[in-house]
Amino acid sequence: MELIWDIWLQAVSIFVLILGLVGLALSLLLVISPKTVKSLGNTLNKYIVVDKKLSYLNKPIQTDSFTYQHNFLTGISLVGGAIFFLIFFFFRLDVAKTLNLFIGSNYLFLYEIILKTTVLIGKIAGFTGVVIGLCLLFLPHIMVKIENRMDAWIATQDIADKLDEFHMGIDYIILRFPLLFGFTGLMTSAVLIILSIASLLNK
């Protein structure tokens, strides 16, 4: 486990190093030649019409027809899967033995919290699956009433309209104060580069 953690830390350090180098280059360019940054921004800026892309979300999608037409099959599958998970979480998963894999790690307490939380969520989901599956088997009309009460129509047209509105880009603000943002970016990028190099050299 320590090996996996070290690999992950090295990957993060390399990513931060690349991010710092890119930030350093852009910050230097912003200080030396803000017009070049503006030209680059104009080249990369794209206007995307999202109305057509999101119109599909406004269409009603029926997902309950198969469930209630084949309520016995769906209920049996749901109950069977839920019981399988409950058996695994109650009898097959040994939390203590699983935690032994992380002994010696500095984050043992964190792993224990994550594992116990996962087990608790799995148990709750299992019991919920059993209840819903039994309702589908013997009381499908109750499930229909519950679903009808929970059904809600959410229109996404307002979201599409907001996304289609023109907003002042952040580059407009940055280009108004190129020296301020340029030197701020230089200092931030330098710190990121130093931290990432120090992390890589310590391995």
Secondary structure, DSSP 8 states (H G I E B T S, - for coil): -HHHHHHHHHHHHHHHHHHHHHHHHHHHHHHH-HHHHHHHHHHH------HHHHGGGGS----HHHHHHTHHHHHHHHHHHHHHHHHIIIII--HHHHHHTTTT-TTHHHHHHHHHHHHHHHHHHHHHHHHHHHHHHH-HHHHHHHHHHH------HHHHHHHHS----HHHHHHHSHHHHHHHHHHHHHHHHHHHHHHHHT-
